[in-house]
Amino acid sequence: MVYDSCVERERGGFITFEGLDGCGKSTQTEKLASRLRQKGLAVVTTREPGGTELGNRIRALILDSRTAGLDPRTELALMFAARAQHIREVIEPALAEGKIVICDRFTDSSEAYQGGGRQLGSAPVLALHRALCGNLQPDLTILMDSDPAASVARARRRNRSRSRAGRGDGDENRFEQESREFFERVRQAYLAIAERDSRRVLRVDARRPVTAVHKEIVAAVEARLPGILKKAANL
């Protein structure tokens, strides 16, 4: 625990966004963070893979299209190496200070992409999460459910636009080059997680207008995490 003026602070709140690439996670992450900050809450936004200097280096390796031959188990191990560092360096310190952490992707992504998409199954993913991440669980996960074909097409356009403009983190196209069958498996894995962990995971139809999706997310956060929001407002 972290102490301030000899007073022990209560743990903050951990919210994650999940879904296929191009589903609008980043947009909704920033909109929710902005809304909570307007209310005076202490909020930290971050993402995976990444969030730390080491994590960003691993991100560049994992997402680079030149690493197309990366073994699925190696990919999974790299994801968890970045995640373990992310938790120790960013997530846990912020939670210990009573802040709200909003993270674009977490272990559900590994279960969906490596467990489902790469067909490694859920067992190795969850075992690594227990061993390396202390089984840290989000208080609320927003699953942005979308059509695989439309989401991937949007992600490809986004990455091409960033590349032409010299923005972004370089080549992040490896996953977008996967087959439609791959992304169908990822989506089905996400839906299975939402059914299994229905108390934690809120499935949101991401195909609707951005404003409508944002309103549903804000309502869910306020309804499900009132105590956490109150604590963060008092920092």
Secondary structure by P-SEA (a helix, b strand, c coil): ccccccccccbbbbbbbbbccccaaaaaaaaaaaaaaaaccbbbbbbcccccaaaaaaaaaaaccccccccaaaaaaaaaaaaaaaaaccaaaaaaabbbbbbcccaaaaaaaccccccccaaaaaaaaaaccccccccbbbbbcccaaaaaaaaaaaaaaaaaaccccccccccccccaaaaaaaaaaaaaaaaaaccccccccccccaaaaaaaaaaaaaaccaaaaaaaaac
